[in-house]
Amino acid sequence: MSYTEQLWELVHAVEKHVRLPSVNLPGFVGGEIEPGAFPTDPIAAARALRKAWGLGAEPIPHLVRTIENQGIVAVLVPFAENEVARIDAFSTLSLSRPIIVLSPDRANDIYRHRFTAAHELGHLVMHGELAGGDPALEREADRFAAEFLTPSLVIHDLLPRRIDFRKLNQLSEQWGVSIKSLVYRCREVGLLSDATARRAYIRLNQLSEQGVIATQPVYQFPGEVPSLLRRAVELAEANGVTIASLAQELAWKPAQVRRMLGDADERPTLRLV
């Protein structure tokens, strides 16, 4: 919460100089979503948001960019140096603009990154400021993410009726989700038994260990790297507002502003042996 409050201070300072996209999250008013704006069922909620954003039932090629275009602030920052690398992401509705904070620390993999972003979107839509970490709420957010990324009414007819890694890989690239999540989807919609799915997971782990299935770093996919806040700062700079002046306005050091924007600390690390 301390981090998001600082991030909001930066967003608020930037908005004095640059007009960001309006928040397009149905029912969002004054730091919360009005009751009844979304169904409580995760599947129905994901379908409702897709409809509200005009996404139809097609793959979403640039999920994070789509989220930012709806006025939701997203940032991608490493937290390992702060010893909270166990966190994939977190989000909040409590401020006047929704915020999603993503981190590449635990798994710098594009498919996990996209699913995590959709998972946090589910929390924003369904759970507001309910305490995070509740297993039931996490399962609901997972169901929302799966439906938002791969609508069941479409993906059901595309999934193979038996384990076919070639076909699953094609669907993985088309829909921007991992093969493992598609195997889970097969089981979820009744196309595979639990035993068959377990065997598939074992084989996927073996293929990963052999390097046949390689992770793809998030930073290779510009549409999945947040850019809203950074571009706003760049636009402000074009109009005479500098990182230094923003830092002075916030009573921060310029390095803190850059860190909040996700810039890596390029200073060499001193190691004593």
VOTOR-751953 format. One record per residue (C-alpha): x, y, z. Coordinates in pm, whole numbers, plus 50000, padded with zeros to 5 digits. Example, Ala and Ser with C-alpha at 12.3 -4.5 7.8 and 13.67 -1.06 7.14 Angstrom:
<sites>
512304955050780 513674989450714 
</sites>
This chain:
<sites>
500005000050000 502895023550072 504225017549722 500855023849553 500375055649754 503735068249627 502835057549276 499585076549303 501455107649413 503475105049093 500365099348880 498665129249044 501715151148978 501895140148613 498165146548562 498715182948647 500625185248320 499195157548097 495635145448046 495545107648086 492795085747932 489545086248128 488855055648343 486585032148149 485665006848414 481895003148442 480595014348781 483895029448893 483235060349102 485325076249375 487695047649438 485225018649418 482945000349177 479265005149249 477514973249368 475784955049086 477954970048811 479394935348744 478054900148801 479514882349103 480264851148897 483824853448753 482834839548412 479954863848373 482104892748501 484834885548243 482244884147964 480704916748086 484054934848081 484914921447736 481554934747615 482064968647785 485484972347620 484264960347279 486664930847270 484204905547134 485444869847169 488744873846985 492294869847124 493664900847297 497034907247131 498254934147373 496594929347710 498514954847916 498144981247645 494414973947635 494194978848012 496095011847992 493875024447710 490955021647952 492615046248190 493995020648435 497575028148539 499904998248512 503584996648599 506174969048570 508854971348837 511234946449001 510824941449374 513624916649443 515764944049593 512994950749843 512774914049941 509194909849823 509924889649510 507314864549624 504734889149486 503694886149120 501494916849129 498994937049326 496284962349249 494044987749415 490795006249351 491045028249658 492455058149469 490755079649208 492385059348930 492775021148942 496375008948964 497964975448875 501564969048975 503294940048798 506714925048867 508944902148656 510794888848962 509174854949019 508864844948655 509894867248369 507594849248127 505154866347891 502334841347939 502454842448316 502704880448296 499534882948084 497624859148308 498744878448616 497584911348463 494184895948383 494064881148735 494574915748889 491954929948656 489584903848798 490354915549151 489584951549050 486274942048890 485004917349150 486734923049481 487464959849521 489354964549842 488684930449996 491764916450167 494114899449924 495404864249973 492054847850044 492224814649854 488584817249743 489114852149601 492334841149428 490484812249261 487774836149146 490394859548997 492014829848820 488664819648671 488084855448559 491524856848397 491044823848212 487674834748076 488874869847989 491874856547794 490224825547643 486404828647631 484994794247693 482284796947426 485044800347163 488004781147304 485924749947374 485604742247003 489284749746936 490834728047206 491984693047108 490024662947237 493274645847330 496734658047429 498194673447114 501114695947206 501494708746850 497894720646846 498164734447199 501304753647104 499484769446810 496624780047038 499114792347296 500704816147045 497344826846904 495664834747237 498714845547438 498374819847715 500624791347827 500214755547710 499814745648074 496854768948114 495294754547800 495644719347941 493884731948254 491224747248029 490754713547856 490144697248193 487934726048306 485574723248010 485434685348034 487634675447741 490324658147951 490244636848263 492214646948572 494604617748514 495274627648153 495844663748255 498354652648523 500294632648266 500314662948037 501684685148317 504484659948383 505384659448014 505314697647996 507724699548289 510054675448113 509914695747792 510674727447988 513674711348160 514944699847819 514614735047681 512034724747421 509564749047576 511414780947662 510134810747856 509874843447666 510874874547863 508224901247908 510434929347778 510474913247433 506804922447396 506334960347391 502524957547397 502764939847733 505194964347894 503304993348058 503925026447883 501065049647983 502835066748271 506225067648098 504755082947782 502885108447993 506165118548157 507845120647815 505005142947692 505355164547999 509115166947934 508375179247580 506475207647743 509255217347980 508535194748277 511605174548370 512205144548592 514075168248822 511155192648844 508685164248908 510995151649182 511165186249335 507385189249325 507075155749505 509975162649743 511645131049609 515035124149460 515045121249076 516215085049113 513005077349302 510885090649016 512815069248769 512445038548992 508685043749013 508605044848635 510315010948627 513785022248523 516484997948629 519225010048861 522195009648625 524805016248893 527334987748934 526884966749246 529694966049497 530404930749621 532874923149901 534614889249904 
</sites>
